[in-house]
Amino acid sequence: MTRFRLHSDLSCITSEAIMPPTTPYAGKFNSCASYGNNNNNHPQPHSPYRNGTAPKPAKENVYNGAYSAAENPYDIPQPHASYRSSSVSSVTAKEHHYNAGCAVSENPYSSTQPHSPRQHSTSCPARAYRHTTTSSSSGGSEQSSRNNSVAAKGRRYGHGVTASYGEMCYHDNSLVSASLEALIQHLVPTVDYYPDRSYVFTFLLSSRLFLHPYELMTRVCHLCVEQQRSGDALLDKIRFREVAPKLVQLLTEWTETFPYDFRDERMMRCLKDMTHHVARGDEYSWRAMQQMTQRLIKRLSALGQYEEAVAALNAVATERPASLKSKQASGQRSDVMSVCDDPFVLAQQLTHIELDRLSFIGPEEFIQTFAMKDPLENHKGFFRKRKTSNLEAYVNWFNRLSYMVATEICMPVKKKHRARIIEFFIDVAQECFNIGNFNSLMAIITGMNMSPVARLRKTWSKVNTDKFEILEHQMDPSSNFSNYRTALRGATQRSETAHSSQEKIVIPFFSLLIKDIYFLNEGCASRLTNGHINFEKLWELAKQVSEFLVWRQVICPFDRDRRILQYLVTTPVFSEDELHLASYESEGPENNMEKDSRRSLRSSLLHRENRS
């Protein structure tokens, strides 16, 4: 039995490391059997299936509906056509094909966006733009190059036409490659120019692949000030007063979208210096800078409190449950059904935890997972410490939930009770699916497919597995998770047209999102052979991350139950060895191999307890 587990060391992501488990059941499509103690009286207009209900209208059956592209608040252009294949189902989870440094693997977000300047492109940027690029001198020509590129955006080109302006190259009116210096200059606002919001987000997100955020901020602020100098102090003051509001706007976008960059003391010093500089020229902009700084400090304070709370919860949860089995038998320990016997309520509380932890993941953490592999990681400063702690905390939550499910199932002494727990978690998983909480759904399926649980044949024989098989089919990894991707698109469509907060919830299967971003980063070169940065790749990275930001900002509409939440995040769970031993105690070994395994586990765990 293959067990699925997300690795907390995200620098070692591979397709094998994040594949979900195989299942002991085939994906059948039998009708859902009702769970005897389940209360299904909660209205769920968006549910893809429910026992005893009439078929839903097509627009409500969102998991089978047609997918329409989400309106992206960052207006990220659609990636080049060479990043997409013609069929989702034709690519398996491990079939990521790359050609000449450009990914052509299946893209789950391949719907054409109306605003996409690249929707007619047909060639790989690594080939199409390389031969058209020209070089310009550095220094004084940078502003001219940037102005030429801005003017180029207003011109009309025929489909597939490539144009080069200085150190920036466009294809079908969209930026596809440029030198790092030109991209930095393109970010700097002037009196009559401000970069597109999509460009600001994309470059701030991915620039950390090439330089530290502190270095970028220092250079941008320096260029913004220096380009206003004319030698006349009075004229310089007037010109800076005119550009100050745009500089404040840029810094506001930076602090609000990537606030964790400013945990670096050098970033805060630079921000403070710019505040003093702005104060000398424009009082209105200075007040805006003050308000921006206050919001930033508030956000960073909330982050610090969250990280302390997670660390405290983890310390409680990792206390070794040396005799959980005996406590369960004597009635000293509660199980999940004694805390919450309603699958719908438990799914709601799981959704609270998911959205709470998602809200603290910074978009830059996806990129910094890969940036840590860059030679810059040995540089003193920004990459001196791992900057993906919130992403890793979310990964650890997935693993904890999987182990908690397995622990709850293996814990009961009586077979009948174990079967009830399994059926209960099947119903919880179904409610997670109905809500749009795919991460908890996959964690539950993972826990139920762990080998200590899967081997409990006598227990499983007492369980009606129809609903479980349907859920497994929805999360089937075949064809690159095509069933799940279809369901995710349906949930996204429902979220776009939702009239209630509950219907806006979309919580993706997180490890697959990481895998998609990982393969995009690994499969397409960040730089072209001429030294230009491949901005096509950066557009696609930004597009996938910006979709996550939309899902992250949803406020959970369900009432909190602190008792249930406390149980979910603090109840002790078995380790892998303890799970196997508990499984053998529930249903004895069936062969000599299992007998040897039980004997070895008892010896090693006893030795471990004596040492502690």
N, C-alpha and C positions, 0 to 999 in steps of 0.2 A: 504494500500500500504506500503510495507516494504521499508524503506529507507536505503541505504548503506552509511556508513560513517566510515572512518578510524579514530580510536581513537588516539589522540596525546599522551595519556598516555599509552605507549607501555608496561608498567609493568602489565597492566590489559587485555592483549590480551586473547581473547577466540574465539572459533570457531563461536559463535554467533555474536561477536563484529565485525568481519571482513567479514561477509557474504555479497555478493552483493545483490541487490534488486531483488524482484520478478518483473515481467514485465506485463503490461496490454495487451501484445500481445503474441500470441503463436508463436513458432519458425517455421515459414513456409519457404519453399524453392522456392518462386516465383522468377522469373527473376527480376533483379534489374531495377527499373524504373529510368530514367534519370532525373536529376534535371535541370530545365529550364535555370537557369543562371549560371550553373556550366561549367567551362572551363576544359575539360578533355583531353586537347591536350598534356599533359606532358607525356613523355614516362615512362612506368612502366613495364619493362620486368619481374619483379618478382611478379606482382599483381596476387592474387588468382582469381580475377574476375574483369572484366571491361566491360562496356556496349559497344556493337557493335564491339567486337573484336573476332578474331578466337580463338578456344581453344588453350591453351598453351601446349607446349611439357611437358611430365611428369616431367622432371628434373626442369622445370621452375615453375611448379605449386607446389611450395614448401610446401604449407600448407596441401597438401594431400600426400606428398611424404613419403617414408620410412625414419625413423630416424636412423642416424648413430651417434655413440657416439663422442662427441667433444674431440679433443686432448687437454688435460688439461695442461697448462704450468707448473702447480705445481705437475703434475703427481700424483695426489691423488689416492690411491688405491681404487678399487671398494668396497663398503661396503659388509659386511657379508651377505650371502643369506637370513638370517633370518630377515634382515631389509626390504626385498622386498616381495611383494605378486605377484601372478602369473598374475593378471589382474588389469589394471587401472580402468576399468569401473565397477568393482565389489565393489568399495569402494566409498561411498558418502562423501560429504564434512565433515560430522560430524562423520563418522564411522572410528575412529582411535582406533584400538584395540592394546592392549599391553599385553604381556605375560611374566611374571617373570622378569620385568624390562627391557625387550627388545622390541623395536617397531617392529611390523610386518605390519604396515599400508602401504598403497600404496606409492610407491616412483616414482616420475615422471622421475627420471634419472636412470632407472634400466637397461639400456643397458650394456652389459658386455664389459669392456675395455680390450684390448689385454694385457696390462701390469698388470692387476689385479692379485695379488697373492692370492686373496680370491675367485676367480670365481668358485671354486669347493666346497667351504665350504657349509655345510648344517645345522649346529647347531648354537644355540644362544651362543654368547660369555659369557653371564652371567652364562651359565651352563657348556659349554664345557671346559673352561679354568680354572675354579675355583679350581678343585680338582688336577690340575697338577702343581700348583705353589708352589715353595719352597722359603724359606727366606734365606737371607744371612746377614751377619753382616754389620753394617754401617761403615762409615769412610773409612779405608784403602781398604776394599773389593769392594768399589763402582767402582773404575776404572777397577778392574778385572771383575766385573759383566758386565760392559759395553763392555769390550773387548770380553768377551764370547758371548754376544748378537750380536755383530758385526760379529764375526766369524760364528755364527749360520746362518747368512743371506747367507753365501756362500755355505751352505750345501744343499743337496737335500733331500726332504722328500716326502713320498707318499701322495696322496690326503687325507685330513682330519687328518693328523698327527699333534699332539700338542707337543711342546717341551718347556721346562722351563729352563732358564739360570739365576740363581741368582734371582734377583727381577724383571726380565723381562720375559714375556711369549709370545711365538710365536705360530701361527697356520698356517699351509701351508706357512711357510717362511715369515709370516707377523706379525708384532707386534700387539698384541691384548690387553694386559694389563700389567701394571707395577706399582711399587710404585712411588710416586711423586719424591722421591730422585733419583731413578734410571733414570727417564725421564729427570730430570735436568742434571744429569751426562752425559746422552746420547746426550745432546745438546752441550756439551763442546768439542771444537775441540782440537786435539793433533797434534804432528808433523806428524804422519802417519794416521790420521783419521779426516774426516769431515762429519758431518751428512748429510743424503740425503736432498735435497731441499724440498721434500714433507714432511719429518718429521719436518724440521725447520718451515715451514709454519703452519703445523697442530698444533704443540705444542705452538708456539708463539700465535696463534689465540686463542686456547682454554685453555691455562694455566691460564688465568685470571679467570676461574671458581674456581680455587684452591688457587691462590696467586696473589698478585699485580704484575704488570709488573716491578715495581721498585725492588721488592724483588727478582724476577727472574733474572733481569739483574745484580744485586749485587752479587748474588750467582754464576752465570755463570762466571762473570769476576774474582771473587775471586778464583774459582776452576781452571780457566785457568791459572792464575798466580801461584797458590800454587802447582799445579801438576808439574811445571817445576823446583821447588826448589830441590836442591840436597845437599845444605850445602856449595857448592863451588861457590863463587860469579861469577867467570869468566865462569864456566860451565853453571850457571843459566842464564847468559846474552846470551850465545850462544844458549841455548835451547829456550829461549823466543824469540830470533830473528827468530828462525826457525818456531815457532808457530804463531808469530805476524800476518803474512799475512792471516792466516785462521781465526784468531780472528777478523781482520778487515773485512773479507768477511762476517762473521756471523753478525757483527754489521751493515754492509751495507745492508744486506737483511732485518734486523730488521727496520732500519730507512727508507728504501724505501717502504716496504710493510705496516708497522704500524707506520708511522711518528707521528700520533697523540698521541702515548704513550709518546712522548718526550715534550709534553706540560706540563708535570709534571716536575717541577724544579729539583726534585731529580734525575730524569732520565738524565737530561742535565748535572747535576753535575757529575754523574757517568760516562757519556760519556766523559766529560772534563778530569776527572781523568785518564781514560784509554788512552786518547790521550797523556797526559803527560807521562804516563808509557811507552807507545809504543815509544815515542820520544827518550827515553833513550837507546832503544835497536836497532831500525831500522828506518833509515831516510825515506826509501821508503814507509814503512807502515805508518809512521807519516804523510807524504804528502797525502797518500790515506785517512787517517782519517780526515785531514783538508778539503779535497775536499768533502768527505761525509758529514761533518758537515755543509759546505756551502750549499749543496743541501738541507739538512734538514731544515736549517733556511729559505731558499727560499720557501720551501713548506709550512712551518708553517706560514710564512708571507702571502702567498697567501690565506691560510685558514682563517686567521684573517680578511683579506680584504673581503673575501666572506661572512663571518658571519656578518660583519658590513653592507655590502650591503643588505643582506637579511633582517636584522633588520630594515634598513631604508625603504626598499620597503614595509615591513609589516606595518610599522607605517603609510605610505601613504595610503595603501590599506584598513586599518581598520578605516579610517575616516568615520563616519556614514553618509550614503547617505539619509538624512532625507526626501528629496523631489525628489528622482530620478524619480518617476512616473510623477510628474508635469514637471520636466525638460525635460523628454522624450517627453511629449505632446507638449511642447512649442519649441522643437527643440534645447534646450540648451545643451543637452547631446548626444554624439555620441553613436551609438550601434556598435556591432562588425562588421556588414556588411558594415558600412560606413568607417571603418578602413581597412578592408580586405574582399573583396567579392569573393575571390578565395579559395575554400576549401583546395586545394593542398598546397597553400602557407601558410595558417593558420596551417595546419598539420605540415609543415616543421618548423615553428616557435615554435610550441608546442614541437617538437622533440628537438630543440635547448635547450629549458628550461629543459626538462627532462634530457638530457645528461649532461648539465652543473651541475645540482644539484646532479645527480648520481655520477659525478666524484669526489665530495667532501665527499662522504660517505665512512668512513673508514671501512674495513672489520671487525675490532674488535667491531664496534658498534652493530652488530647483536648479538654478544656474551655478550657484556656488558648490553644489554637489559635484559638478564636473570641473569647475574652476580649480578645485583643490588638487586636481591631477596636473594642472598647469605648472610649468617651472616657477611661476610666481609664488607657489605655495611655500617655498623656502625663504621667501622674502620676509624680512622683519616687518611686522605691522599688521595689516588687515587680515591676512590669512594665517597669522600666527596661531590663531585659535579657530576651531571649527565653527562655522557660522550657519549650521543647519540644525540647531538643537530642537527647534519647534517641529520641523519636519520629522526628525528622528523620534520625538516624543509621540507623534501621531502614528508612526510606524509601530512603535512599542505598544501603543494602545490596541492596534489591530492584533498583534501577537497575544497580548494579554486576554483580549476577548475570546480568541480562539482557544486558549488554554483554559479559560474559565468555563467555557461550554463543555470541553472535554472533562474537566474536573467534576462539574455538576453531574455529568452522566455516569462517570465511573465511581462516584462517591457512594451512592445508595447501596445498601446491603441486599435489598430485595429486588428481584428481577422486575416485578410489576412496577415498582417505583422508578427504576431506571427507564422503563419503557414510557412511563408518563412524562418523565423529564425530556426524553427524546421528542415525543410528540409536541410537548410544549415549545421546545426550541424550533421545531419545524414551523409552528404557527407564528412564533416571533419573527422568524426569517421571512415568512410570507407577508407579515405586516410591514417589515422593513422594505420589502420590494414594493408594496403598495404606496408607501410614503415616498419612495425614491431614494432610500438610504441603501445604496448598493454596497458600501464599504462594510457596514455591519452585517448585511446579508452574506457577503463572501466570507467574513470572519466566522460566522456561525457555521456555514457549510464546511469551512476548513476544519473547525473544531470537531465536527461530526464525522469527518473523514480521516481524522488522525487514527493511526493503526490501533492504539489502545481501545478506541471506541468501535472502530470497524470490526474488530475481532469478536465483539460480544454478540455472537450469532444467535444465541438463545434469547437475548434481549430484543434484538432486531426482529426476530420472528413474531414478536408480540406487537409490533408497530405497523400501522398502515402507512406505507411509504409513498403513496400516490403524490401527495403535495410536494414531498421532498424531491421526488424525481423530476417534477415540473420545474422546481426552483433550480435544481442542478442543470437542467437543460438550458435554462436562461443564462446561467453562468458558465456554460460549456466552453472550454478553451479552444475547441476546434475552430478552424478557419479564422484564426486570430481573434477569438472572442466575438464572432460576428453577431451571435444572439444578444450578448450583453450590449454590444455597441448599438444595436437596433433599439434595445430598451432604453439605453442612455439618451439616444436621440429623441425618442418619444417623450421621456421625462423632461428633456430640455425644451421641447416644443410646448409641453404642458406648462412649464414654468414661464415661458414667454407670454402666454395668453392667460395666465392665471388671474383669477379674481380674488383669491384668498391666499394668505401667507403659507398655508399648508401645501398648496399646489405648486408653490415656488421652489420647494425643496428639491435639490439635486445634489446628492453626495456620491461622487464617483468612486469606483473601485480604485483605490489610491495607488496600489502597486502597479497597475496597468498604466495609469497616467504617468507615473515615474518612468516606466519602461518605454513608453512612447517618446517621451522627451529625451531619454537616454539614447535611444537608437537614432533619433534625429540628430543629436549632437555628435554621436560617434560616426554616423553614416555619411555625413556631409562635411566637407572641409570648411574650417572657419576662415581660412585664407586661400586665395587663388594663387596661381603660380607667379603672377606679377606682384605679389605682396599685398594686393587689395583684400580688404575684408569682404567676405561673401555675405552681403546684406540680405540676400534671399533667405539664407538660413536663419538670420536673426528675425526676419518677419515671421517665419513659421514658428520659431520658439516663442515669440511674443504672442502669437495667436493662440497657441495652446495654453500658455500661462494665463492670458487674459480671460479665457473661458473659465478657468479655475477661480479667478477673482470674482467673477459674476456669481458663481455658486457659493463662494465663501461668505459673501456679504448678506445672505439671507438670515433673518432673525427667526429663531425657532418659535413657532406659535403655541407649542404645547405647554401645559402647566408643569412646573417642576415638582417632583416628589423627592425630597432630600434623602429620605430613608432609602429609596431605591437607588438613587445616584450614588450614595455613600457605599452601598453594598457592591455596586458594579465596579467601582474604582478602587476599593480597598479589600474586598474579601480575598483571603489567601487562595492561591491556586497551586496545583501540583506542578513540579518540574516534569520533564519528559520521562525520566527514570521512575519517578513516583507514580506517574500516570500508568506506565506499563505494569508496575507492581500492583496498583489498585485494580487494574483490569484483570490480572491473574487471580486476585483475591475474590473478585466478583464472579468470574467464570474461570475455572481452573484450566491449566495448560492442557492442550489437546494432543501434543506430541512431545517427543524427547527434546526437540530444540526449544520449545517453550518452557519445558521443565528446567532445562539448563539455564535459560534466560532468567526465570524467576529466582532460581538459587543464586545466580550471580548478582541480581539486583538486590536481593535481601542482604547479601554479604556487603556489597558496596555501600548501600544506604546505612546499614548499621555501623560500618566503619566511619562513615561521614558524620553520623550523629555522635559517636564517641569522641571524635576529634574536636567537634564543636562544643 
